[in-house]
Amino acid sequence: MDTDNLLDQRNIDALIDVVTTYGMSVLGGIFILILGWMVAGWAKRAVQRVLSRTDKVDATLRAFFSSLVRYIILVFVVIAVLNQFGVQTASLIAIFGAAGLAVGLALQGTLSNVAAGVMLLIFRPLRIGQYVEVAGQAGTVRDLNLFTTELATPDNVQIIIPNNAIWGSSVVNYSHHDTRRVDFTLGIGYGDDMDKAIAVIESVIADDPRPLAEPPAQIVVGELADSSVNIVVRIWVRADDYWPLKFDFTKRFKERFDAEGISIPFPQQDVHMYTVANSA
């Protein structure tokens, strides 16, 4: 009977030791997990608030960076919890590092697109709604995310371009500036009055409100070509008026030249024929 009581007492003491030893570790791990979870959420919201104060950081990039900070903190929280239970985290970190390296090598193409997407979202060489020419393609930007950029051509064809291809090539952005210059080259005949043609061009420009007063339009004789005298016309307009004005003025210049009797010659060549008398 005394032996049974002694064994029961020993079991109770052992259970108390286990509870005392591991119970504090469990409570400490739970406390670290809860605290770390709260800190991670607070850090995510703080990063979002800081990045939202500037227009240079895209909304997609704000979500990416804030989530990245949260997950980094949670990784350290998990490591701290495992360390609380006596797990050797040094070897665990080495294993995770090796696994991360293997995954990175396997997904290097995808990761390069993500890195390029981050750079595009930070430096903003192109934005949604702008008409651009990138990686040999031209169109209006419809979407820009961490992996790809979507363009829509003028005839509404969708083009998906990997971000890495865009970041590694030149970007021609036709919509970046508020104003653009419309260029015309108008050929008149060698027998026509150049000053009269210039006056007609000036009147066409003056009758339309879209050309900007500053910088003023430039009208010059640019070239004495093979078949015509070429007059170069350069007009500054708002970017939105570029194509409508170009189409309208192309028609108006032709109509006014016809009305004023100014010719627009076709490409031509003068052929001179000589008769050579036969020497009998």
Sequence and secondary structure as in RCSB ss.txt:
>XXXX:A:sequence
MDTDNLLDQRNIDALIDVVTTYGMSVLGGIFILILGWMVAGWAKRAVQRVLSRTDKVDATLRAFFSSLVRYIILV
FVVIAVLNQFGVQTASLIAIFGAAGLAVGLALQGTLSNVAAGVMLLIFRPLRIGQYVEVAGQAGTVRDLNLFTTE
LATPDNVQIIIPNNAIWGSSVVNYSHHDTRRVDFTLGIGYGDDMDKAIAVIESVIADDPRPLAEPPAQIVVGELA
DSSVNIVVRIWVRADDYWPLKFDFTKRFKERFDAEGISIPFPQQDVHMYTVANSA
>XXXX:A:secstr
 HHHHHHHHHHHHHHHHHHHHHHHHHHHHHHHHHHHHHHHHHHHHHHHHHHTT TTS HHHHHHHHHHHHHHHHH
HHHHHHHHHTT  HHHHHHHHHHHHHHHHHHTHHHHHHHHHHHHHHHH SS TT EEEETTEEEEEEEE SSEEE
EE TT  EEEEEHHHHHTS EEETTSSSEEEEEEEEEE TTS HHHHHHHHHHHHHT S S SSS  EEEEEEE 
SS EEEEEEEEEEGGGHHHHHHHHHHHHHHHHHHTT                   
